[in-house]
Amino acid sequence: MSDGRNKIMPKLHLSGIIDYFKKKTKISLLSGSLIFIAGIAACSIAATHFAATVPSDGLTIKAFDIILADTIFSLILALPSLALFALSYMVWEAHSLGWKLSSAVCVAAILIAVTNQQYLTNALIIAVLSGAAAILVLRTKRATEQKDSPKVTENLAKFGLLISSLLCVGVLLGMIIYLGVRASPYLSWTFFSDMHWSWPAAGPIIVGSQSGPLGGVMGYTLGSLLLVAFCELIALPLGIGAAIYLSEYASQNKITAFVRLFIEILAGVPSIVIGLVALGVLLGTLHWTNYLVTGALALSFMILPWNIRVSEEAIKSVPASYREASFALGATKWQTVRKAVLFAAIPGIITGILLGVGAAFGETAIVLLAAGDPPSGPNTLPAVVHLFGQYSGPIPCLTTFIYRAPTLLAFNAGSTRPDAVFNIYSVASAAGFILVMIYFGVCIIGLLARNYFNKKITGK
């Protein structure tokens, strides 16, 4: 028994392709083939750029920035060819947008040929082929009266969604690969596990004017984990509590809508504004000396809308039958919410927690303003006990470490070594890679917990 996908997607083996084109009219076959050739011409631009630039960049870590930039630009140049291939399929299937988009491609190609001499030949080829395809389609009497097939529309939608998914995954993979390659000269177990770091002492070593051990970022890693943990201790109860009230207890009136509006506004407030308020009110006016609580409180207000909105939607998605069954057993409203609704909503709530944790881990402005920026002098983090026993000092975080790395250029302004900038940004990339891997670990733990609760709820 075949599933829905086999009914929609065309067969890709040779005999299926031949049978597919045999069923097409001569006009649609010829016009679609012209668009397909135009797609090949557009793809040749990307292939030519890739072949001309990437091999000549040199396969070294120092040239990886240029290699990645040229590769990304080549992929961007290849995107129009994918659109033309999809357009050729539309013309083969006599889709109503075929001749309209072919005409639009012809005009766009002419404009590119006029404004950019570099792609003049390819643009003119695409303009001629797409224009000829549009004229051929318009010669048929049914050109403006064609009815679109749901099968064709479904295939086009699937193709577009597939490209969108691949682009999202490609951005993430490209970012991880870039950080890993750039960080490779300094990425080591010592860099991750050592507690000692001094920017003035590390500067001359990084730029190559001195030699010696660099130290490590374990103190900054623990500081980030501690700050995010305290942030969630504040934001999680508040967020879930507000979500329960809005979804289960509050009347759906103008006041509730007004509260939701303010939650949305809070989600859009720039983080640097939240950090500035925390700096002026908590550290300035109230003279708080506990940087950990100040930074965690400011971060919690930043991620609070995530926890509220996602938790509220998760609670609303719980079927009403769960509540009805609980009430039928004699449970009170709070017992129903606590034991039935919240338990069923845990997988969705975990998703909101992960989004908030990711935002908190990557925040820099609030950490700099509210949690403090550790001084650049030596021995700022001599031992892990200082993180848990000395809250009055600034909290070191990986984001502030990454932010401070380029300032080494100011410490070594007189350095003329060509490797200085590369080494400094490699150190920052190493800290960034560690930060991303830590968040990956948190996400894996969260997803495992979500899957566990899904199995408990569904029994599968």
C-alpha positions as CSV (number, residue, x, y, z in Angstrom):
1,M,0.0,0.0,0.0
2,S,1.6,3.3,-1.1
3,D,1.5,6.4,1.1
4,G,0.5,9.9,0.2
5,R,4.1,10.8,-0.7
6,N,4.3,8.2,-3.5
7,K,1.1,9.6,-5.1
8,I,2.4,13.2,-5.1
9,M,6.1,13.0,-5.9
10,P,7.0,11.9,-9.4
11,K,9.1,8.8,-10.0
12,L,12.8,9.6,-10.4
13,H,14.1,6.5,-12.2
14,L,14.9,6.7,-15.9
15,S,11.8,5.0,-17.3
16,G,9.6,7.1,-15.0
17,I,11.3,10.3,-16.3
18,I,10.8,9.3,-19.9
19,D,7.1,8.4,-19.3
20,Y,6.7,11.8,-17.6
21,F,7.9,13.8,-20.6
22,K,6.0,11.7,-23.1
23,K,2.7,12.9,-21.6
24,K,3.6,16.6,-22.1
25,T,2.5,18.7,-25.1
26,K,5.2,19.9,-27.4
27,I,4.7,23.6,-26.4
28,S,5.0,22.8,-22.7
29,L,7.9,20.5,-23.2
30,L,9.9,23.0,-25.3
31,S,9.1,26.0,-23.1
32,G,9.9,24.1,-19.9
33,S,13.2,22.9,-21.4
34,L,14.2,26.4,-22.3
35,I,13.7,27.5,-18.7
36,F,15.6,24.4,-17.5
37,I,18.5,25.4,-19.8
38,A,18.3,28.9,-18.4
39,G,18.6,27.3,-14.9
40,I,21.8,25.5,-16.0
41,A,23.2,28.9,-17.3
42,A,22.4,30.4,-13.9
43,C,24.1,27.5,-12.1
44,S,27.2,27.9,-14.3
45,I,27.7,31.4,-12.7
46,A,28.0,29.8,-9.3
47,A,30.1,27.0,-10.5
48,T,32.5,29.4,-12.3
49,H,32.8,31.6,-9.3
50,F,33.5,28.6,-7.0
51,A,36.1,27.1,-9.4
52,A,37.9,30.4,-9.9
53,T,38.1,31.5,-6.3
54,V,38.0,28.7,-3.7
55,P,40.9,26.5,-5.1
56,S,43.1,29.6,-5.3
57,D,42.4,30.7,-1.7
58,G,44.7,28.0,-0.2
59,L,43.6,25.2,2.2
60,T,44.9,26.8,5.4
61,I,43.2,27.8,8.6
62,K,44.2,31.4,8.0
63,A,42.5,31.4,4.7
64,F,39.4,29.7,6.0
65,D,37.5,33.0,6.3
66,I,38.0,33.6,2.6
67,I,37.2,30.1,1.6
68,L,33.9,30.1,3.6
69,A,33.0,33.6,2.2
70,D,33.6,32.4,-1.4
71,T,31.7,29.2,-0.8
72,I,28.7,31.1,0.7
73,F,28.7,33.5,-2.2
74,S,28.8,30.7,-4.7
75,L,25.8,29.1,-3.0
76,I,23.9,32.4,-3.1
77,L,24.6,32.6,-6.8
78,A,23.2,29.1,-7.2
79,L,19.8,29.9,-5.6
80,P,18.4,31.5,-8.7
81,S,19.1,28.3,-10.6
82,L,17.0,26.4,-8.1
83,A,14.1,28.8,-8.7
84,L,14.5,28.4,-12.5
85,F,14.4,24.6,-12.1
86,A,11.2,24.9,-10.1
87,L,9.8,27.3,-12.8
88,S,10.6,24.8,-15.5
89,Y,8.6,22.2,-13.6
90,M,5.7,24.7,-13.4
91,V,5.8,25.2,-17.2
92,W,6.0,21.5,-17.9
93,E,2.9,21.0,-15.8
94,A,1.1,24.0,-17.4
95,H,0.9,25.9,-14.2
96,S,-0.9,29.2,-14.5
97,L,2.1,31.1,-13.0
98,G,4.5,29.6,-15.5
99,W,4.3,32.2,-18.3
100,K,4.0,35.1,-15.7
101,L,7.1,34.1,-13.8
102,S,9.0,33.5,-17.1
103,S,8.2,37.0,-18.2
104,A,9.4,38.3,-14.8
105,V,12.6,36.3,-15.0
106,C,13.2,37.8,-18.5
107,V,12.8,41.4,-17.2
108,A,15.0,40.7,-14.2
109,A,17.8,39.1,-16.3
110,I,17.7,42.1,-18.6
111,L,18.1,44.5,-15.7
112,I,21.0,42.4,-14.3
113,A,22.7,42.4,-17.8
114,V,22.4,46.2,-17.9
115,T,23.6,47.0,-14.4
116,N,26.3,44.3,-14.0
117,Q,28.8,43.7,-16.8
118,Q,30.3,40.8,-14.9
119,Y,27.3,38.6,-15.6
120,L,26.3,40.1,-18.9
121,T,26.6,36.9,-21.0
122,N,24.8,34.6,-18.6
123,A,22.1,37.2,-17.9
124,L,21.4,37.7,-21.6
125,I,21.2,33.9,-22.2
126,I,18.7,33.6,-19.3
127,A,16.7,36.6,-20.6
128,V,16.4,35.2,-24.1
129,L,15.5,31.7,-23.0
130,S,12.9,32.8,-20.4
131,G,11.4,35.3,-22.8
132,A,11.1,32.7,-25.5
133,A,9.5,30.3,-23.1
134,A,7.0,32.9,-22.0
135,I,6.1,33.6,-25.7
136,L,5.7,29.9,-26.5
137,V,3.3,29.4,-23.5
138,L,1.3,32.5,-24.4
139,R,0.7,31.1,-27.9
140,T,-1.5,28.4,-26.4
141,K,-5.2,29.3,-26.1
142,R,-5.3,28.0,-22.6
143,A,-2.4,30.1,-21.3
144,T,-4.5,32.5,-19.3
145,E,-7.2,30.0,-18.4
146,Q,-5.2,27.2,-17.0
147,K,-6.3,25.6,-13.8
148,D,-3.5,24.6,-11.4
149,S,-3.2,21.0,-10.4
150,P,-3.1,20.4,-6.6
151,K,-0.4,17.9,-7.3
152,V,1.9,20.5,-8.9
153,T,1.2,23.1,-6.1
154,E,2.0,20.4,-3.5
155,N,5.3,19.5,-5.1
156,L,6.3,23.2,-5.4
157,A,5.4,23.8,-1.8
158,K,7.5,20.7,-0.7
159,F,10.4,21.9,-2.8
160,G,10.3,25.4,-1.3
161,L,10.0,24.0,2.3
162,L,12.9,21.6,1.7
163,I,15.1,24.5,0.5
164,S,14.2,26.5,3.6
165,S,15.0,23.6,5.9
166,L,18.3,23.0,4.2
167,L,19.3,26.7,4.4
168,C,18.5,26.7,8.2
169,V,20.5,23.6,8.8
170,G,23.3,24.8,6.6
171,V,23.6,28.1,8.5
172,L,24.0,26.2,11.8
173,L,26.5,23.6,10.4
174,G,28.5,26.4,8.7
175,M,28.7,28.3,12.0
176,I,29.9,25.3,13.9
177,I,32.4,24.4,11.3
178,Y,33.7,27.9,11.1
179,L,34.1,28.2,14.9
180,G,35.7,24.8,15.1
181,V,38.3,25.5,12.4
182,R,39.1,29.0,13.6
183,A,39.4,27.8,17.2
184,S,41.5,24.7,16.4
185,P,44.9,26.4,17.1
186,Y,43.8,27.1,20.8
187,L,41.1,24.6,21.4
188,S,42.4,22.1,23.9
189,W,41.5,20.4,27.2
190,T,43.8,22.8,29.1
191,F,42.0,25.8,27.5
192,F,38.7,24.4,28.7
193,S,39.6,23.2,32.1
194,D,42.2,25.7,33.4
195,M,40.8,28.2,35.9
196,H,43.5,30.9,35.5
197,W,43.3,33.7,32.9
198,S,44.8,37.1,32.7
199,W,44.2,39.3,29.7
200,P,47.4,41.4,30.0
201,A,49.5,38.3,30.5
202,A,47.7,36.4,27.7
203,G,48.0,39.3,25.2
204,P,51.7,39.1,24.4
205,I,51.5,35.3,24.3
206,I,48.6,35.3,21.8
207,V,50.2,37.9,19.5
208,G,53.5,35.9,19.6
209,S,55.8,38.4,21.3
210,Q,56.2,36.2,24.4
211,S,55.8,32.5,25.2
212,G,54.2,30.6,28.0
213,P,50.9,29.0,29.2
214,L,47.8,30.9,28.3
215,G,45.5,29.5,31.0
216,G,41.8,28.5,30.5
217,V,38.2,29.6,30.5
218,M,36.7,27.2,33.1
219,G,36.0,30.1,35.4
220,Y,34.1,31.9,32.7
221,T,32.3,28.7,31.8
222,L,31.2,28.2,35.4
223,G,30.2,31.8,35.7
224,S,27.9,31.5,32.6
225,L,26.4,28.3,34.0
226,L,25.9,29.9,37.4
227,L,24.3,33.1,36.1
228,V,21.9,31.2,33.8
229,A,21.0,28.8,36.6
230,F,20.1,31.7,38.9
231,C,18.3,33.4,36.0
232,E,16.1,30.3,35.5
233,L,15.4,30.0,39.2
234,I,13.8,33.4,39.0
235,A,12.2,33.3,35.6
236,L,10.8,29.8,35.6
237,P,8.4,30.0,38.5
238,L,7.3,33.5,37.5
239,G,6.8,32.5,33.9
240,I,4.9,29.2,34.6
241,G,2.9,30.9,37.3
242,A,1.8,33.7,35.0
243,A,1.1,31.2,32.2
244,I,-1.1,29.2,34.5
245,Y,-3.0,32.2,35.6
246,L,-3.5,33.6,32.1
247,S,-4.6,30.3,30.6
248,E,-6.6,28.7,33.5
249,Y,-7.8,31.4,35.9
250,A,-7.9,34.8,34.2
251,S,-11.1,35.8,32.3
252,Q,-10.5,36.5,28.7
253,N,-11.3,40.2,28.8
254,K,-9.6,43.5,27.9
255,I,-7.5,43.4,31.1
256,T,-6.1,40.0,30.1
257,A,-5.4,41.3,26.6
258,F,-3.7,44.3,28.1
259,V,-1.4,42.0,30.2
260,R,-0.5,40.0,27.1
261,L,0.3,43.2,25.2
262,F,2.7,44.2,27.9
263,I,4.3,40.7,27.8
264,E,4.8,41.1,24.0
265,I,6.3,44.6,24.5
266,L,8.7,43.2,27.2
267,A,9.8,40.5,24.7
268,G,10.7,43.3,22.2
269,V,12.6,45.6,24.6
270,P,16.3,45.6,23.6
271,S,18.5,43.8,26.0
272,I,20.8,46.7,26.4
273,V,17.9,48.8,27.8
274,I,17.2,46.1,30.4
275,G,20.8,46.0,31.3
276,L,20.9,49.8,31.6
277,V,17.9,49.9,33.9
278,A,19.5,47.2,36.1
279,L,22.7,49.2,36.2
280,G,21.0,52.4,37.1
281,V,18.4,51.1,39.6
282,L,19.8,48.0,41.2
283,L,23.5,48.8,41.2
284,G,23.2,52.6,41.2
285,T,20.2,53.7,43.2
286,L,19.8,50.6,45.5
287,H,23.6,50.1,45.7
288,W,23.4,46.3,45.4
289,T,26.8,44.7,45.6
290,N,25.6,41.2,44.6
291,Y,26.4,41.1,40.9
292,L,25.1,37.5,40.6
293,V,21.6,38.3,41.7
294,T,21.6,41.6,39.8
295,G,22.6,39.9,36.5
296,A,20.3,37.0,37.0
297,L,17.4,39.3,37.8
298,A,18.0,41.4,34.6
299,L,18.4,38.2,32.5
300,S,15.2,36.8,33.9
301,F,13.2,39.8,32.8
302,M,14.7,39.3,29.3
303,I,13.7,35.7,29.0
304,L,10.4,36.0,31.0
305,P,8.2,36.5,27.9
306,W,9.6,33.3,26.3
307,N,8.7,31.3,29.4
308,I,5.2,32.9,29.7
309,R,4.1,32.6,26.1
310,V,5.5,29.2,25.3
311,S,4.2,27.8,28.6
312,E,0.8,29.3,28.1
313,E,0.5,27.8,24.6
314,A,1.6,24.4,26.0
315,I,-1.0,24.6,28.7
316,K,-3.7,25.6,26.2
317,S,-2.8,22.7,24.0
318,V,-3.7,20.2,26.7
319,P,-7.0,18.5,25.7
320,A,-10.1,19.6,27.6
321,S,-10.8,15.9,28.3
322,Y,-7.9,15.9,30.7
323,R,-9.5,18.6,32.8
324,E,-13.0,17.0,32.6
325,A,-11.7,13.6,33.7
326,S,-9.9,15.2,36.7
327,F,-13.0,17.2,37.7
328,A,-15.1,14.0,37.3
329,L,-12.9,12.3,39.9
330,G,-13.5,15.1,42.4
331,A,-10.3,17.0,42.0
332,T,-10.2,20.8,42.7
333,K,-9.1,23.4,40.1
334,W,-5.6,23.6,41.5
335,Q,-5.2,19.8,41.8
336,T,-6.3,19.5,38.1
337,V,-3.8,22.1,37.0
338,R,-1.0,20.8,39.1
339,K,-1.4,17.0,38.5
340,A,-3.1,16.8,35.1
341,V,-2.6,19.9,33.0
342,L,1.0,20.8,34.0
343,F,2.1,17.2,33.6
344,A,0.7,17.0,30.1
345,A,2.2,20.4,29.2
346,I,5.7,19.6,30.4
347,P,7.2,18.8,26.9
348,G,6.1,22.2,25.6
349,I,7.3,24.0,28.7
350,I,10.7,22.4,28.3
351,T,10.8,23.9,24.8
352,G,10.3,27.4,26.3
353,I,12.9,26.8,28.9
354,L,15.5,25.8,26.2
355,L,14.7,29.0,24.2
356,G,15.2,31.1,27.3
357,V,18.4,29.3,28.3
358,G,19.8,29.9,24.8
359,A,19.0,33.6,24.9
360,A,20.5,33.9,28.4
361,F,23.7,32.0,27.5
362,G,24.3,34.3,24.5
363,E,23.5,37.6,26.1
364,T,26.3,40.1,26.4
365,A,24.9,43.6,27.0
366,I,23.0,42.7,30.2
367,V,26.0,40.7,31.5
368,L,28.4,43.6,30.9
369,L,26.1,46.2,32.5
370,A,24.4,44.2,35.3
371,A,26.6,41.3,36.2
372,G,29.8,43.3,35.8
373,D,32.9,42.8,33.7
374,P,35.8,41.2,35.5
375,P,38.9,43.4,35.5
376,S,41.7,42.6,33.0
377,G,44.3,42.2,35.7
378,P,45.9,38.9,36.7
379,N,44.4,36.3,39.0
380,T,40.8,37.4,38.5
381,L,39.7,33.7,39.0
382,P,42.2,31.9,41.1
383,A,39.8,29.1,42.2
384,V,36.2,27.9,41.7
385,V,35.4,28.7,45.3
386,H,35.4,32.4,44.5
387,L,32.4,31.9,42.2
388,F,30.3,30.4,45.0
389,G,31.7,32.3,48.0
390,Q,32.3,35.8,46.8
391,Y,29.1,37.1,45.2
392,S,30.1,40.8,45.6
393,G,32.6,40.6,42.7
394,P,31.7,40.7,39.0
395,I,30.6,37.5,37.4
396,P,32.9,36.2,34.6
397,C,31.0,34.8,31.6
398,L,32.0,33.4,28.3
399,T,30.2,36.1,26.4
400,T,32.2,38.8,28.1
401,F,35.4,36.8,27.4
402,I,34.5,36.8,23.7
403,Y,33.7,40.5,23.8
404,R,37.0,41.3,25.5
405,A,39.2,39.3,23.2
406,P,39.4,41.9,20.4
407,T,40.5,44.5,23.0
408,L,43.8,42.7,23.1
409,L,44.6,44.7,20.0
410,A,44.5,47.8,22.2
411,F,46.9,46.1,24.7
412,N,49.3,45.3,21.9
413,A,48.8,48.4,19.6
414,G,52.5,48.5,18.8
415,S,52.6,44.9,17.6
416,T,53.3,44.6,13.9
417,R,53.1,40.8,13.8
418,P,50.8,39.7,11.0
419,D,49.4,36.8,13.0
420,A,48.2,39.1,15.9
421,V,44.6,39.6,14.6
422,F,44.2,36.0,13.5
423,N,45.4,34.6,16.9
424,I,43.2,37.0,18.9
425,Y,40.0,36.1,17.0
426,S,41.0,32.4,17.2
427,V,41.0,32.7,21.0
428,A,37.6,34.3,20.8
429,S,36.4,31.6,18.5
430,A,37.6,28.9,20.9
431,A,35.5,30.4,23.7
432,G,32.6,30.7,21.3
433,F,32.9,27.1,20.3
434,I,32.8,26.0,23.9
435,L,29.8,28.2,24.5
436,V,27.9,26.6,21.6
437,M,28.9,23.1,22.7
438,I,27.6,23.8,26.3
439,Y,24.3,24.9,24.9
440,F,24.2,21.8,22.7
441,G,24.6,19.7,25.9
442,V,21.8,21.6,27.6
443,C,19.6,21.1,24.6
444,I,20.3,17.4,24.5
445,I,19.4,17.0,28.2
446,G,16.3,19.0,27.6
447,L,15.2,17.0,24.6
448,L,15.8,13.7,26.4
449,A,13.7,15.0,29.3
450,R,11.0,16.1,26.8
451,N,11.0,12.7,25.1
452,Y,10.8,11.0,28.5
453,F,7.7,12.9,29.4
454,N,6.2,12.4,26.0
455,K,6.5,8.7,26.5
456,K,5.0,8.9,30.0
457,I,2.0,10.9,28.6
458,T,1.3,9.0,25.4
459,G,2.5,5.6,26.6
460,K,4.5,5.1,23.5
